Amino acid sequence: MDDPILLCTDGSDLALGALSAGLDLIGREGRLVLVTVSDGPDQGSLVGSGHAGAELTPDEYDQRVAEASGDARAAIDGARRELGIAEVETLVLEGDPGRAICGLASDLSAGAIVIGSRGRGGIKRAILGSVSDHVVRNAPCSVIVTRARG
């Protein structure tokens, strides 16, 4: 069986445009796996000290997890429709996006990862982080970083 190609999206228009450009480069044949990562509720709202305690009740936490999962599934479904890919596996991962993508690539022995870049400069990337930068530096396979045609 062919090594899978991971197609990574966050559901944004920029990510969809980047994936479209990536698919134009690699083609739409072979085993394609469309991936997004649900990072769940903001971890800052789960901690607290003193009298304040955590900001979320268990029910509110469960609600946020369900919302994040729904958003991730919507991102996958929207990308599948927009890209017009009939034969594609879909996966929703959880956790830190860069680590989750690299872990999946390792687990599946992926042949390549296609991921978009927002094109942030060095300072913004250093402050805000970059999923594509993490993936390029840590992936166990080739990485194709694309941008939407503009």
ZANU-490239 format. One record per residue (C-alpha): residue number from 1; residue in one letter; z negated, x negated, y. Coordinates in nm, 3 decimals, padded with zeros to 5 digits. Layout:
BEGIN
{r NUM,A,{Z,X,Y}};
...
! end
This chain:
BEGIN
{r 1,M,{00.000,00.000,00.000}};
{r 2,D,{00.075,-00.120,00.353}};
{r 3,D,{-00.204,-00.249,00.569}};
{r 4,P,{-00.297,00.028,00.811}};
{r 5,I,{-00.230,00.011,01.183}};
{r 6,L,{-00.521,00.142,01.393}};
{r 7,L,{-00.420,00.343,01.700}};
{r 8,C,{-00.720,00.361,01.934}};
{r 9,T,{-00.769,00.627,02.200}};
{r 10,D,{-01.039,00.762,02.426}};
{r 11,G,{-00.834,01.074,02.495}};
{r 12,S,{-00.743,00.978,02.852}};
{r 13,D,{-00.389,00.997,02.987}};
{r 14,L,{-00.392,00.618,03.029}};
{r 15,A,{-00.485,00.568,02.663}};
{r 16,L,{-00.217,00.811,02.546}};
{r 17,G,{00.045,00.637,02.758}};
{r 18,A,{-00.064,00.299,02.622}};
{r 19,L,{-00.045,00.424,02.263}};
{r 20,S,{00.300,00.565,02.325}};
{r 21,A,{00.412,00.224,02.455}};
{r 22,G,{00.250,00.056,02.155}};
{r 23,L,{00.424,00.289,01.910}};
{r 24,D,{00.756,00.209,02.079}};
{r 25,L,{00.688,-00.157,01.997}};
{r 26,I,{00.568,-00.122,01.638}};
{r 27,G,{00.743,00.196,01.530}};
{r 28,R,{00.602,00.506,01.369}};
{r 29,E,{00.640,00.406,01.005}};
{r 30,G,{00.375,00.290,00.763}};
{r 31,R,{00.011,00.388,00.740}};
{r 32,L,{-00.113,00.488,01.086}};
{r 33,V,{-00.479,00.563,01.155}};
{r 34,L,{-00.561,00.735,01.485}};
{r 35,V,{-00.915,00.645,01.591}};
{r 36,T,{-01.161,00.737,01.864}};
{r 37,V,{-01.527,00.654,01.907}};
{r 38,S,{-01.802,00.899,01.992}};
{r 39,D,{-02.088,00.717,02.156}};
{r 40,G,{-02.320,01.019,02.163}};
{r 41,P,{-02.568,01.098,02.438}};
{r 42,D,{-02.652,00.852,02.711}};
{r 43,Q,{-02.919,00.630,02.556}};
{r 44,G,{-03.097,00.602,02.893}};
{r 45,S,{-03.195,00.969,02.867}};
{r 46,L,{-03.370,00.912,02.535}};
{r 47,V,{-03.640,00.676,02.653}};
{r 48,G,{-03.933,00.715,02.885}};
{r 49,S,{-04.282,00.593,02.934}};
{r 50,G,{-04.608,00.719,03.065}};
{r 51,H,{-04.633,01.089,03.138}};
{r 52,A,{-04.260,01.132,03.181}};
{r 53,G,{-04.157,01.061,02.824}};
{r 54,A,{-03.799,01.107,02.712}};
{r 55,E,{-03.574,01.325,02.926}};
{r 56,L,{-03.422,01.518,02.634}};
{r 57,T,{-03.587,01.752,02.390}};
{r 58,P,{-03.473,01.730,02.026}};
{r 59,D,{-03.264,02.045,02.077}};
{r 60,E,{-03.102,01.902,02.391}};
{r 61,Y,{-03.029,01.579,02.203}};
{r 62,D,{-02.866,01.770,01.917}};
{r 63,Q,{-02.660,01.965,02.172}};
{r 64,R,{-02.538,01.642,02.336}};
{r 65,V,{-02.448,01.491,01.998}};
{r 66,A,{-02.249,01.805,01.912}};
{r 67,E,{-02.072,01.792,02.251}};
{r 68,A,{-01.984,01.424,02.208}};
{r 69,S,{-01.851,01.494,01.858}};
{r 70,G,{-01.644,01.786,01.989}};
{r 71,D,{-01.505,01.572,02.272}};
{r 72,A,{-01.409,01.300,02.024}};
{r 73,R,{-01.235,01.548,01.793}};
{r 74,A,{-01.050,01.696,02.094}};
{r 75,A,{-00.934,01.346,02.194}};
{r 76,I,{-00.796,01.285,01.844}};
{r 77,D,{-00.626,01.626,01.822}};
{r 78,G,{-00.476,01.589,02.171}};
{r 79,A,{-00.345,01.240,02.096}};
{r 80,R,{-00.191,01.355,01.770}};
{r 81,R,{-00.006,01.636,01.951}};
{r 82,E,{00.098,01.431,02.255}};
{r 83,L,{00.224,01.137,02.050}};
{r 84,G,{00.408,01.361,01.805}};
{r 85,I,{00.287,01.174,01.500}};
{r 86,A,{00.322,01.389,01.190}};
{r 87,E,{00.190,01.147,00.929}};
{r 88,V,{-00.133,01.001,01.060}};
{r 89,E,{-00.488,00.972,00.935}};
{r 90,T,{-00.758,01.049,01.188}};
{r 91,L,{-01.110,00.912,01.219}};
{r 92,V,{-01.395,00.965,01.461}};
{r 93,L,{-01.633,00.670,01.464}};
{r 94,E,{-01.975,00.650,01.623}};
{r 95,G,{-02.146,00.378,01.821}};
{r 96,D,{-02.028,00.101,02.048}};
{r 97,P,{-01.648,00.137,02.070}};
{r 98,G,{-01.553,-00.232,02.043}};
{r 99,R,{-01.782,-00.301,01.751}};
{r 100,A,{-01.690,00.021,01.572}};
{r 101,I,{-01.316,-00.048,01.600}};
{r 102,C,{-01.351,-00.408,01.478}};
{r 103,G,{-01.575,-00.293,01.192}};
{r 104,L,{-01.324,-00.032,01.082}};
{r 105,A,{-01.039,-00.284,01.104}};
{r 106,S,{-01.236,-00.512,00.874}};
{r 107,D,{-01.331,-00.234,00.633}};
{r 108,L,{-00.970,-00.113,00.602}};
{r 109,S,{-00.813,-00.460,00.606}};
{r 110,A,{-00.602,-00.340,00.898}};
{r 111,G,{-00.275,-00.515,00.972}};
{r 112,A,{-00.307,-00.458,01.346}};
{r 113,I,{-00.487,-00.264,01.616}};
{r 114,V,{-00.304,-00.095,01.905}};
{r 115,I,{-00.530,-00.036,02.204}};
{r 116,G,{-00.476,00.033,02.573}};
{r 117,S,{-00.602,-00.158,02.873}};
{r 118,R,{-00.695,-00.009,03.206}};
{r 119,G,{-00.607,-00.336,03.375}};
{r 120,R,{-00.943,-00.400,03.540}};
{r 121,G,{-00.978,-00.729,03.719}};
{r 122,G,{-01.217,-01.003,03.607}};
{r 123,I,{-01.517,-00.892,03.811}};
{r 124,K,{-01.494,-00.523,03.716}};
{r 125,R,{-01.440,-00.619,03.352}};
{r 126,A,{-01.744,-00.849,03.362}};
{r 127,I,{-01.964,-00.575,03.510}};
{r 128,L,{-01.828,-00.270,03.330}};
{r 129,G,{-01.720,-00.434,03.006}};
{r 130,S,{-01.392,-00.391,02.831}};
{r 131,V,{-01.335,-00.241,02.490}};
{r 132,S,{-00.991,-00.399,02.460}};
{r 133,D,{-01.132,-00.740,02.559}};
{r 134,H,{-01.403,-00.712,02.291}};
{r 135,V,{-01.147,-00.606,02.030}};
{r 136,V,{-00.909,-00.893,02.116}};
{r 137,R,{-01.190,-01.144,02.082}};
{r 138,N,{-01.351,-01.002,01.766}};
{r 139,A,{-01.088,-00.821,01.558}};
{r 140,P,{-01.010,-00.949,01.209}};
{r 141,C,{-00.638,-00.882,01.262}};
{r 142,S,{-00.366,-00.888,01.526}};
{r 143,V,{-00.426,-00.679,01.837}};
{r 144,I,{-00.155,-00.523,02.052}};
{r 145,V,{-00.286,-00.442,02.398}};
{r 146,T,{-00.057,-00.213,02.594}};
{r 147,R,{-00.055,-00.019,02.918}};
{r 148,A,{00.102,00.311,03.003}};
{r 149,R,{00.445,00.276,03.157}};
{r 150,G,{00.413,00.339,03.522}};
! end
